[in-house]
Every structure is written in structure tokens, then in C-alpha cells.
Amino acid sequence: MRIARRHVLAGTAAVLASPSLASAQAVYPSRPIRVIVPFGAGGGTDILVRILEPHVSRSLGQPMVIENRPGAGGIVGTEAVARSDADGYTLLALDSTFCINPGLFPTLPYDPAHDFAPVAILANAPIVLLAHPTVPAQTLQELIALAKARPGALAYASGGNGAPTHLGGEMFKTAAGVDITHLPYRGTGPAMNDVIAGHVPLAVNGLSASRPHIVAGRVRALAVTGDARATAFPDVPTFAEAGVPGVDMYTHWGVLMRAGTPDAIVQRVSAALTEAVMRDDLRQRLNDLGFVPAGGGPAAYGETIRRETARFTEVIRAGNIRPD
């Protein structure tokens, strides 16, 4: 009995001696929440987060401050979150690069499997093969014929070595049996700028970030990945429809926190994000932009990360892909 009583008293003293974690969780959030986007402004991740932010902020009762921190394929911003406090006030919003980087880089300044807590998966989107209007190919098959007639003469721009767009481009080259030169850029923005200017004939890009350029006629969409045509561009065939099956690449987006964040906080933020992405008005807006709202909690996102990390690592090794 004495031992039991000492244990009870010790536990009570520990609770009273430190700031009450239960109380902190009960009032969460009590100050603005920082959302680190490890890419530049205007990309798919940035667009998605800024659409969701007003609704999530209202749900949580505190503003969400978006901070773009690009660099090293998303590693700079991701490391910042890995080094943050596990208190729920720093979120990481990112795309499939989180699952690509472990297979691309021999070492990382964080442990992707243990330094983060999955919060929610938000959306996914196909990638699209684009051509400058001066390219004499109106269809994917015409482009393939052009590439086979001029091996190595055509080039495609991507957001960087190992980026989802790069992996998609390599899948297309393998599936179509063509020799097209890869030109990596430091982000999809610079890549698209050079394609629009006519300096590079082709690009592989996320559909959401490509949409305004397609609509404006600055680039021509030849094919999208996925099992079905994109809602935003029903006239653009899938790669399989265009005669090139096996280009199985898409981008997904999600939110992570620092590992060790109290589960009650993780679940609250997850519920707010999922509620926002599943709103009828936002679902329509996201669909129009090329996103496919997903909505899934910590368990679903964690499983996606494990599955996609293994898949991308296999693609990277098979293609002997190296970082910039």
C-alpha cells in the first residue's frame, strides 16, 4: 500500500510541477499556427494550402500563417519542421517529394519514418505532358513519331531531378520507347517559364499548376496520368487512352507535424483539414483547378507514405536517377 501511495503521489507531483499538458491541449490553438510550404509560391502545394487556409483557420479559431521555405527539393522546409517543437504550432504541407527523397538522397537531415506525425492527406492530381504550340505534334502519338524520328533532339523540362514530374517523364520515355532529353529546373515555375517562352519544347508538370497556361493556350496538353480523364480537362486523353499504358504517376498532397505531438492535437487539425477539403464548394473549386480532393486522416496518410515511398524508391533505382 505504501509503494502504491508513493507512486500516486509521485505521479501527482509530476503533473503539478510542469505546465499542464492536458490544459495546453484543451486550449489548443491559443496562437497562430505556422504552415511551412517547402516550395516556392505559385506551385501546387502553395495553391492548395492557400485555398484551404481561410476555412481551416475559422475552424480552429486561429490564423494559419503560410511560410514558403523552398530549397533542395523540399528538404530545407521539411528539416525545419523536423526541428520544431512537438506542440502542433508548426505544420508541414507538402507533396509526393516527401516519399521520393528517401530513395533519391543517400542521407537526409531528418528521419522521414520517425520524425513526423501524419495528419491528413488532402488531395492528389495527375501529371500532364505539355508541348509548346510550335511543336508539330497535336497528339501523343504524333509526338512519339517525332521523337523517334529525331532521337535525343527533343527535351522536356521538369521541376528537378527526382521530382514527381521527372519520374513521370522517365516513365513516359520507357513506356513509349523514345529518347527525349531531361532538363531539370529548380522548381516547376522556372521550368514552365522556359517552355512558355519557347526555349524548351516539352514539359511534364502537375495538372493543377499547368491549368492557367493550358487555358491561355500557352502550352498544349497531350496526355494526363490516371485511370480516367481529369475533370478539369475532359478533352485531354489519359496516357493509356493515347496508346501508352504504364505511365502510373501522380502527385499527392498532405500535412505532417513533428513526431510526438499530442494525438488530441493531431486529430483536431486532421478533422479541420478534412472538413475543409470535403466541403462541396471547395471540392468543386479544387476539381476545376485539377486537384482531386482525397480526405484521409493520420492512418490513411501514413499508409500512403509507406506505400509510395517504396514505389518511388523502386522507380528511382531502376532509372539510376540522381539528385541535382
Protein Blocks (a to p, Z undefined) as FASTA:
>chain_A
ZZmmmmmmmmmmmmmmpccfklmmmmpcfbdcddddfbdehiaklmmmmmmmmmmmmmno
pacdddddeeehhlmmmmmmmmmccehpaccdddfklmmmmmmpmbdcbdfklmpccfbd
fbdcdddddddfklccfbfklmmmmmmmmghkaccddebehiaklmmmmmmmmmnopacd
ddddedjklmmmmmmnopafbdcddfklmmmmmmnopaccfbdcdjbdcfklmmbccfkl
nopghiacdddddddddehiafklmmmmmmmmmmmmmpmklmmmmmmnopacfbpafklm
mmmmmmmmmmmmmmmmmnopacZZ
